[in-house]
């Protein structure tokens, strides 16, 4: 397993509003992976754990929502680690749109 991709992005929505927006846009997260489709998701406190199926691989991921930022952690399997830089760049660009 390679090092996880970690991206943080700030917001000014407050905890409840940010969490609601993330929850309502979970389907858009899968599109950030090559050939991705959301498989499942569950909340544990303010952390959304979700799995994405991408190119025949399962990608475990977490979004931790705080009052002023969201932290995304993506655990890429070795095959998808080849795409880590592209996924990181797309996540940094597109993830803040989950809160719009």
C-alpha positions in Angstrom: 0.0 0.0 0.0 1.4 3.4 -1.0 1.2 6.5 1.2 -2.4 7.9 1.3 -3.2 11.0 -0.7 -4.1 13.8 1.8 -5.8 17.0 0.7 -7.3 19.6 3.0 -9.5 22.4 1.8 -11.0 25.3 3.9 -14.6 26.4 4.1 -16.7 28.9 6.0 -19.9 26.8 6.2 -19.7 25.5 9.7 -19.7 21.9 10.6 -23.4 21.0 10.1 -23.7 22.7 6.7 -20.4 21.3 5.4 -21.3 17.8 6.5 -24.8 18.1 4.8 -23.2 19.2 1.6 -20.7 16.4 1.6 -23.4 13.9 2.3 -25.6 15.2 -0.5 -22.8 15.0 -3.1 -21.2 11.7 -2.3 -21.8 10.5 -5.9 -19.5 13.2 -7.3 -16.6 11.9 -5.3 -16.4 8.7 -7.4 -15.9 10.7 -10.5 -12.5 11.9 -9.2 -11.1 8.4 -9.8 -10.4 6.9 -13.3 -13.4 4.8 -14.1 -14.7 5.3 -10.5 -18.1 4.4 -9.1 -19.2 4.8 -5.4 -19.7 1.5 -3.8 -20.7 2.3 -0.2 -20.4 4.9 2.4 -21.0 5.4 6.1 -20.5 8.1 8.7 -18.6 7.6 11.9 -19.0 10.9 13.8 -17.9 13.6 11.4 -15.8 11.3 9.2 -17.4 9.9 6.0 -15.8 6.5 5.2 -16.5 5.5 1.6 -15.2 3.0 -1.0 -14.9 3.6 -4.7 -14.5 0.9 -7.3 -12.0 2.2 -9.9 -10.4 0.2 -12.8 -11.2 -3.1 -11.0 -9.7 -1.9 -7.7 -11.4 -0.9 -4.4 -10.2 2.4 -3.0 -10.9 3.1 0.7 -11.3 6.8 1.4 -12.2 9.2 4.2 -13.5 12.7 4.4 -13.2 14.3 7.9 -15.4 17.4 8.2 -14.5 20.1 10.7 -16.1 23.5 11.3 -13.5 25.2 9.0 -12.0 22.6 6.7 -12.4 19.2 5.2 -9.6 16.6 5.1 -9.6 14.0 2.4 -7.5 10.8 2.8 -7.4 8.3 -0.1 -5.7 4.9 0.3 -4.7 3.9 -3.2 -3.9 0.2 -4.0 -0.5 -0.3 -5.7 -2.0 -0.4 -9.2 -3.8 2.9 -8.8 -0.7 4.5 -7.2 0.5 5.1 -10.7 -2.3 7.7 -11.0 -1.6 9.3 -7.6 -0.4 12.7 -8.9 -3.4 13.0 -11.3 -5.9 12.0 -8.6 -4.3 14.4 -6.1 -4.5 17.3 -8.6 -8.1 16.5 -9.5 -9.1 16.1 -5.8 -7.4 19.4 -4.9 -9.3 21.2 -7.8 -12.7 19.4 -7.6 -13.2 18.5 -3.9 -13.9 22.1 -2.8 -16.8 22.1 -5.2 -18.5 19.5 -3.0 -19.2 22.4 -0.6 -20.7 24.8 -3.1 
